[in-house]
Amino acid sequence: MKKNVLIITAHPASKNLTKGMAEIYKEEKEKQGNTVKLVDLYIDEQLPYLSFEDAHADAPMPQRDYYQSQIKWAEEIVIIYPFWWGSMPAILKNWVDTVFITGFAFTYGENGRPKGLLQGRSVRVISTCGAPKFLYCLNGINRANTNIWKKSIVKFCGMDFDGYHLFGGVDASGKNVEKIFASVKKLAN
């Protein structure tokens, strides 16, 4: 079944592994007949940093409206970023905070419980890190990141979680690049 696929990247360098991974994922999805849009948060429709008032305002924000329209369009969302300082880059966190707001991504029912509003979409998260992946597995960070994406963001907004995939051992020498690209290609199929 052909799908609309939205790929979001968040890396400040003009040439980087994140963008290479996104391009490979895009090519594989297009070979399958899917329609794919690739968005770079450092280039496309940059969002102002969220203020509390903006998060609760009804006033339109053109950049937020743009990203929300892309999410509504997508059936599969893929987020690719470098794992820095135990988390996602600030620009990606700001994107999540600004775009997935009450009334668009979720609402609160009469019982006070949240209800996700973005059903019918799947989300896959792909991340890279400098240290070997097994270190993040041993210290629990890999599991914690998986749970944050799965429970606190994706499922909270009513979407299906298609996995958190961490690729470790990434360094400036590029020694693991071909292996990572091959793994990303498999994920897209």
Backbone torsions as a table, in degrees:
resi	resn	phi	psi	omega
1	MET	NA	127.1	-178.6
2	LYS	-75.4	143.3	-175.7
3	LYS	-132.8	162.7	168.2
4	ASN	-92.6	122.3	-175.3
5	VAL	-117.6	127.0	177.5
6	LEU	-111.8	122.5	178.2
7	ILE	-111.1	125.9	179.6
8	ILE	-112.1	127.4	175.3
9	THR	-118.5	153.8	-178.7
10	ALA	-145.2	83.3	175.5
11	HIS	-145.2	130.0	-173.8
12	PRO	-73.3	-18.8	-178.5
13	ALA	-77.6	145.1	-179.1
14	SER	-70.6	-31.2	175.0
15	LYS	-123.6	121.7	-177.5
16	ASN	-159.8	167.7	-178.5
17	LEU	-63.5	-38.8	179.9
18	THR	-55.5	-47.9	-179.3
19	LYS	-66.9	-37.7	177.1
20	GLY	-63.1	-42.1	177.4
21	MET	-62.9	-42.6	179.9
22	ALA	-63.3	-40.5	179.8
23	GLU	-64.9	-41.7	178.6
24	ILE	-64.3	-45.2	179.0
25	TYR	-59.9	-44.5	179.9
26	LYS	-60.5	-48.8	-179.5
27	GLU	-59.1	-43.6	-179.7
28	GLU	-64.7	-42.4	179.9
29	LYS	-66.7	-38.2	178.7
30	GLU	-68.0	-35.8	176.2
31	LYS	-59.6	-28.8	180.0
32	GLN	-84.1	0.0	178.9
33	GLY	90.7	7.7	179.1
34	ASN	-79.1	155.7	172.5
35	THR	-95.5	126.7	-173.1
36	VAL	-125.7	135.0	172.1
37	LYS	-118.2	134.4	-179.7
38	LEU	-114.8	123.9	-177.7
39	VAL	-120.5	130.6	175.9
40	ASP	-107.5	113.9	-175.6
41	LEU	-63.9	-19.3	178.0
42	TYR	-85.1	-10.2	-177.8
43	ILE	-119.2	-48.7	-172.6
44	ASP	-85.8	126.6	170.0
45	GLU	39.6	64.7	-178.4
46	GLN	-64.0	135.2	-179.5
47	LEU	-89.0	140.9	170.1
48	PRO	-68.3	156.6	177.2
49	TYR	-66.6	138.2	-174.5
50	LEU	-67.9	133.9	169.4
51	SER	-107.6	158.0	179.9
52	PHE	-57.6	-40.9	-179.6
53	GLU	-63.5	-39.1	178.6
54	ASP	-64.3	-36.0	-177.4
55	ALA	-67.8	-22.7	-176.7
56	HIS	-116.9	14.0	-178.9
57	ALA	-96.8	149.2	176.2
58	ASP	-88.3	-8.6	-178.0
59	ALA	-65.4	136.5	179.2
60	PRO	-67.2	150.1	173.9
61	MET	-128.4	111.9	-173.1
62	PRO	-53.0	-41.2	-179.2
63	GLN	-66.8	-43.3	178.7
64	ARG	-64.4	-42.7	178.8
65	ASP	-59.5	-39.8	178.3
66	TYR	-60.3	-50.9	-178.1
67	TYR	-66.5	-37.6	177.5
68	GLN	-64.2	-37.4	177.1
69	SER	-66.1	-34.7	178.0
70	GLN	-68.1	-39.3	178.5
71	ILE	-67.3	-41.7	176.8
72	LYS	-60.5	-37.2	-179.2
73	TRP	-68.6	-37.7	-171.0
74	ALA	-77.5	144.9	170.0
75	GLU	-105.3	-25.1	176.1
76	GLU	-128.9	128.6	178.4
77	ILE	-118.7	129.9	179.7
78	VAL	-122.8	126.6	-178.7
79	ILE	-115.9	123.5	-176.2
80	ILE	-125.6	126.1	-176.4
81	TYR	-157.9	162.4	172.8
82	PRO	-83.0	140.9	179.1
83	PHE	-88.9	107.8	-176.3
84	TRP	-120.8	137.0	174.4
85	TRP	50.7	39.1	175.9
86	GLY	77.8	14.1	-176.3
87	SER	-160.0	-172.1	175.7
88	MET	-83.6	159.2	175.4
89	PRO	-59.5	150.0	-176.7
90	ALA	-55.8	-37.0	-178.2
91	ILE	-64.4	-33.7	177.8
92	LEU	-74.2	-41.5	177.2
93	LYS	-61.2	-42.1	177.2
94	ASN	-62.3	-38.4	177.9
95	TRP	-61.9	-47.0	178.5
96	VAL	-60.7	-48.6	-177.7
97	ASP	-62.4	-38.5	-174.6
98	THR	-82.7	-35.8	-173.9
99	VAL	-88.2	-43.8	-175.6
100	PHE	-87.4	65.1	-175.3
101	ILE	-96.1	164.8	176.0
102	THR	-57.1	135.7	-179.9
103	GLY	95.0	-25.3	175.0
104	PHE	-104.1	-56.0	-174.8
105	ALA	-94.8	-27.2	-178.5
106	PHE	-158.6	167.2	173.8
107	THR	-145.8	169.2	176.2
108	TYR	-109.2	129.7	179.8
109	GLY	-77.0	178.4	179.9
110	GLU	-60.1	-28.9	179.2
111	ASN	-82.5	1.1	179.8
112	GLY	83.6	-0.6	-179.6
113	ARG	-87.4	145.0	179.2
114	PRO	-72.5	147.7	175.2
115	LYS	-129.9	121.8	178.6
116	GLY	-70.3	142.2	-177.0
117	LEU	-111.4	1.8	-173.9
118	LEU	-109.7	40.5	178.8
119	GLN	-60.7	158.5	177.6
120	GLY	86.6	8.6	179.3
121	ARG	-125.3	146.9	172.9
122	SER	-114.3	151.1	-179.7
123	VAL	-128.4	130.2	174.2
124	ARG	-120.2	135.4	-179.4
125	VAL	-117.2	130.6	179.9
126	ILE	-126.1	130.1	-176.6
127	SER	-138.2	155.1	177.6
128	THR	-121.3	153.1	176.6
129	CYS	-148.1	157.7	-178.1
130	GLY	-76.0	-37.9	-179.0
131	ALA	-76.9	157.6	175.0
132	PRO	-59.4	143.6	-177.0
133	LYS	-58.5	-36.6	-175.6
134	PHE	-58.7	-29.8	177.6
135	LEU	-64.3	-39.6	179.2
136	TYR	-71.6	-26.6	174.9
137	CYS	-74.4	-42.3	-179.9
138	LEU	-64.2	-41.2	-175.9
139	ASN	-89.6	1.4	174.9
140	GLY	87.4	-4.1	-177.4
141	ILE	-66.5	-38.0	178.9
142	ASN	-61.1	-46.0	178.9
143	ARG	-65.0	-41.2	179.5
144	ALA	-62.2	-45.2	179.1
145	ASN	-63.5	-42.0	177.6
146	THR	-57.6	-46.9	-178.8
147	ASN	-66.3	-38.0	177.6
148	ILE	-60.6	-51.1	179.9
149	TRP	-64.0	-47.0	-174.7
150	LYS	-66.7	-55.0	-171.1
151	LYS	-89.9	-40.9	-173.3
152	SER	-86.9	-16.9	-178.9
153	ILE	-122.3	-65.7	-170.3
154	VAL	-64.9	-60.2	-177.8
155	LYS	-68.5	-33.2	177.0
156	PHE	-56.7	-35.4	180.0
157	CYS	-90.2	5.0	175.0
158	GLY	87.9	7.7	-178.1
159	MET	-93.4	164.6	176.3
160	ASP	-89.6	138.3	-179.3
161	PHE	-94.5	123.3	-177.4
162	ASP	-107.7	17.4	172.5
163	GLY	111.3	151.5	172.7
164	TYR	-112.4	121.2	-174.8
165	HIS	-118.8	110.4	-179.2
166	LEU	-103.4	126.7	176.9
167	PHE	-109.9	114.6	-177.0
168	GLY	-101.2	177.4	179.0
169	GLY	72.6	25.2	-179.8
170	VAL	-86.1	127.2	176.5
171	ASP	-142.8	178.3	-175.5
172	ALA	-66.1	-18.9	-178.3
173	SER	-74.8	-19.4	179.1
174	GLY	73.4	22.8	-174.1
175	LYS	-65.2	-28.7	-176.8
176	ASN	-102.4	4.7	-171.1
177	VAL	-58.1	-49.5	-177.6
178	GLU	-63.5	-39.2	177.4
179	LYS	-64.0	-43.2	178.6
180	ILE	-64.7	-45.1	179.1
181	PHE	-58.9	-41.3	179.3
182	ALA	-63.9	-39.0	178.9
183	SER	-67.3	-40.2	178.3
184	VAL	-64.7	-39.0	177.4
185	LYS	-59.5	-42.4	178.0
186	LYS	-65.4	-40.2	179.3
187	LEU	-61.0	-34.4	-178.0
188	ALA	-74.7	-16.4	-177.5
189	ASN	-100.6	NA	NA
